[in-house]
Amino acid sequence: MVEEVTFTREWHSVLSEPSGVIDPALSRAAHANPKLRSLFPLISHGSLQFSRCTQPPWSRDVPSLFRRRDGRFSVLRLWETGESGLREAGVADNAPEAVALLSATLPEHWGPAVEGTAQDLYHRTETPDSDALPPRG
């Protein structure tokens, strides 16, 4: 299990980012959710992403939170293609609703994040989830 200091440091970093990097309301809402707080947070291109492991390659099976131009939030499954019809998990009017929407998509047995890579996660879980692994190549 990951030491508490790892999560504290990563979440502190995410929560400390200025609004030009990530919407502070989104960071605070995600941190307030116990299920998301147990995952490893990442920021990329203004989105809040999560991994079920603490080192790259990250797991690629947790949806991400994006602030839209219209001020609402999208919950996206980045590993899905647009053609699959499964890429967008939903749209929410505010950050707490987006966090609740994302949290509701996660299986109950996920979390806390595993110390290590996606491969470590795959090997340590009782029911390996090959979707957690990054693509080969």
C-alpha positions as CSV (number, residue, x, y, z in Angstrom):
1,M,0.0,0.0,0.0
2,V,1.2,3.5,-0.8
3,E,2.5,5.5,2.1
4,E,0.2,8.4,3.2
5,V,2.9,10.9,2.6
6,T,2.9,10.1,-1.2
7,F,-0.8,10.9,-1.5
8,T,-0.5,14.0,0.7
9,R,2.4,15.4,-1.4
10,E,0.7,14.7,-4.7
11,W,-2.7,16.1,-3.6
12,H,-1.0,19.1,-2.0
13,S,0.7,19.8,-5.4
14,V,-2.6,19.5,-7.3
15,L,-4.5,21.6,-4.7
16,S,-1.8,24.3,-4.9
17,E,-1.9,24.8,-8.7
18,P,-3.1,28.2,-9.9
19,S,-6.4,28.5,-11.7
20,G,-4.5,28.8,-15.0
21,V,-3.3,25.3,-14.7
22,I,-6.4,23.5,-13.2
23,D,-9.8,24.8,-11.9
24,P,-9.4,25.0,-8.1
25,A,-13.0,24.0,-7.6
26,L,-12.4,20.8,-9.5
27,S,-9.3,19.9,-7.5
28,R,-11.1,20.7,-4.2
29,A,-14.2,18.7,-5.1
30,A,-12.1,15.7,-6.2
31,H,-10.0,15.8,-3.0
32,A,-13.2,15.9,-0.9
33,N,-14.4,12.6,-2.5
34,P,-12.9,9.6,-0.6
35,K,-12.9,7.3,-3.6
36,L,-11.0,9.8,-5.8
37,R,-8.7,10.9,-3.0
38,S,-7.5,7.3,-2.7
39,L,-6.3,7.5,-6.3
40,F,-3.1,9.1,-7.6
41,P,-3.9,12.6,-9.0
42,L,-2.3,13.9,-12.2
43,I,-2.8,17.2,-14.1
44,S,-2.5,17.3,-17.9
45,H,-3.6,19.9,-20.3
46,G,-6.0,21.5,-17.8
47,S,-7.6,18.2,-16.9
48,L,-7.6,16.3,-13.7
49,Q,-6.6,12.7,-14.2
50,F,-6.2,9.7,-11.9
51,S,-4.2,6.6,-11.8
52,R,-4.6,3.4,-9.8
53,C,-0.8,3.2,-9.5
54,T,1.8,5.7,-8.3
55,Q,4.4,5.5,-11.0
56,P,4.4,5.6,-14.8
57,P,3.2,4.0,-16.9
58,W,0.0,5.1,-15.2
59,S,-3.1,3.0,-15.3
60,R,-5.4,4.1,-18.1
61,D,-8.7,3.0,-16.8
62,V,-9.9,5.9,-14.7
63,P,-12.0,8.6,-16.4
64,S,-10.6,12.2,-16.4
65,L,-12.2,15.5,-15.5
66,F,-12.1,18.4,-18.0
67,R,-13.4,21.9,-17.7
68,R,-15.3,22.8,-20.9
69,R,-15.3,26.2,-22.6
70,D,-19.0,26.7,-21.6
71,G,-18.0,26.4,-17.9
72,R,-19.4,22.9,-17.4
73,F,-17.3,19.8,-16.9
74,S,-16.9,16.6,-18.9
75,V,-16.0,13.2,-17.6
76,L,-14.0,11.4,-20.3
77,R,-12.7,7.9,-20.8
78,L,-9.5,8.8,-22.6
79,W,-8.8,5.2,-23.6
80,E,-12.0,5.0,-25.6
81,T,-12.2,6.2,-29.2
82,G,-14.9,8.7,-30.2
83,E,-16.5,6.1,-32.4
84,S,-17.1,3.7,-29.5
85,G,-19.8,6.0,-28.1
86,L,-18.3,5.3,-24.6
87,R,-15.7,8.1,-24.5
88,E,-17.9,10.7,-22.7
89,A,-19.2,9.4,-19.4
90,G,-21.2,12.5,-18.9
91,V,-21.4,16.3,-18.5
92,A,-22.0,18.1,-15.3
93,D,-22.9,21.7,-14.5
94,N,-20.4,22.1,-11.7
95,A,-17.3,20.5,-10.2
96,P,-19.0,18.5,-7.4
97,E,-21.4,17.0,-9.8
98,A,-18.6,16.0,-12.2
99,V,-16.7,14.4,-9.3
100,A,-19.8,12.5,-8.3
101,L,-20.4,11.4,-11.9
102,L,-16.8,10.1,-12.2
103,S,-16.9,8.4,-8.8
104,A,-20.1,6.6,-9.7
105,T,-18.3,5.0,-12.8
106,L,-15.6,3.4,-10.6
107,P,-15.9,-0.2,-9.4
108,E,-16.2,-0.6,-5.7
109,H,-13.1,-2.7,-5.4
110,W,-10.8,0.0,-6.9
111,G,-8.5,1.9,-4.6
112,P,-6.3,2.8,-2.9
113,A,-3.7,3.3,-5.6
114,V,-0.9,0.6,-5.7
115,E,2.6,1.7,-5.2
116,G,4.3,1.0,-8.5
117,T,3.4,0.9,-12.2
118,A,0.3,-0.3,-14.1
119,Q,2.1,-3.7,-14.5
120,D,2.5,-3.9,-10.7
121,L,-1.2,-3.0,-10.3
122,Y,-2.1,-5.8,-12.8
123,H,0.0,-8.4,-10.9
124,R,-1.1,-7.4,-7.4
125,T,-4.9,-7.3,-7.9
126,E,-7.0,-10.3,-7.3
127,T,-9.0,-9.8,-10.5
128,P,-6.5,-8.4,-13.0
129,D,-7.9,-5.8,-15.2
130,S,-6.0,-5.7,-18.5
131,D,-7.6,-2.3,-19.3
132,A,-5.3,-0.8,-16.6
133,L,-2.3,-1.6,-18.7
134,P,-0.9,1.0,-21.1
135,P,-0.9,-0.1,-24.8
136,R,2.1,-2.2,-25.9
137,G,4.3,-0.7,-28.4
